[in-house]
Amino acid sequence: MRRVRLGAAAVLALLVVIPRARAADLPQVTLNAEHTAGRPLEALTQQAVVRYYASAWRTLAEALNDNNASLLSQDFAGVAEQKLRQLVAAQARAGLRTRYVDHGHQLEAVFYSPEGSSIEVRDTAHLEIQVLDGDKLVHSEQATLHYISLLTPTSVRWKVRLLQAIPGE
Amino acid sequence: MKKLTIAALTVIACLFAVSAARAAELTPPQGARAGAGFIIGASGSGQATFYLIGPTSVVKRQVRLGRPIAIAPQETQGAGRYLAIVHRGSESNSVVFWVDAGKPDHIAFIARPSRLPVARTNGISGVVYPFDKWHNLIVRPEQVKFQLAVGEAPPLIRTLTTSDGVAWTEMDSSRKAGPAQFTASIGDVSERRVVQQVASDPCNLRMRAQRSKQGIEVVTDPILDCTSNPVPDGTIVTFTATSAQGRSSVDARIKRGFAEAELPPMQSGNITVASGVVMGNEIHWGGGE
């Protein structure tokens, strides 16, 4: 009986520790909503966007590092999910992996649609990108990249519906 | 002497190898568009492994340096950042270039609401995101024409330019009830939504009352909003009679533009009529209106 209790306690401890560990892995994301066109972005919505966008980037990094597309649907939807799935499949076919070391994202909210169904953000991302062919490192770079991203609400969370890299200004 | 010659040849061979590896410079395509394919230049000589990593595609193949590397249209459907790498031995050279979205193919057009009262300032919103054939957001500025038309009335037109891949507008609902055709177009690509414009709250709600066999019959004048649109049938109108005996209310639905009801008989009192938050006239029963 004591063993069962200890086992249950260990499982419980793991259940508590794993989400915290995942939360600690989240990249740093800041959001500036001062110049948002359309509808004003309330504080709670801002917090939600920051949280789910960070989660999306962690998922993206995991999916491209492990060539595992099954993770994507929790944070991505629509075109973004479809394109990332294509990329993961193409990487896997070529025997490549991409490793992202994420040094953070500065978001600027560009537009929040009046009826509240989409938020567009510009992201300035600081990333270290490594391309591996099998275990061989074939490319490594430190890059500041710019993205346009669209987020839409689902029943429980915001998901990234579009993520497109754009040239810097 | 022989040793010296061998050493010199070794040094020359190494220098040649290093220079050959360094010479594997990549020349990116200029003005590349999604789905169009392109050529990447690769200087140098000998074999190398070539990689191209785009937003939706990955290419890995052996190439002969010094010859152009052709990338097929189906490998360039994603707009965005492309990373090309040539790798030989322990040497890698890379170049980053950008592929722009293709021409507009379809529009994500969000029009809200689907139903609203007439004459509502900025009551209708339209948001447009333009996409190319491969679902790339078109980030370069594009002219969007929003058009809102009801019946034979001249349409309300607004032309805007997208910024960061989005254009949006707010428009007033017209003064005439009916289905409004709300269209967004970029060049010859357009999307249409129907926004049902319905009469607003009643305006000048008036009723008259007369004695009936069972009590008091009350009937309204034709119920119109402030821009003379008939308030839709089914809208509830409440008649209330207040007297020394108490208060009684009857809800009636508008039918063919009118609402009517029968109130219980009373000697004297007041009768009022209301619909939603709009109050109508009041009748003093027993002493005339």
Interface residues (C-beta under 8 A of the other chain):
Chain A: A37 G38 V79 Q82 K83 Q86 L87 A90 Q91 R93 A94 G95 L96 T98 V110 F111 S113 P114 E115 S117 S118 E120 R122 I129 V131 D133 V138 H139 E141 L145 I148 L150 L162 Q164 A165 I166 P167
Chain B: T49 Y51 I53 P55 T56 S57 V58 V59 K60 G78 A79 G80 R81 L83 I85 H87 S92 S94 W98 I110 R112 P113 S125 V127 Y129 H135 N136 L137 V139 S163 D164 G165 V166 W168 E170
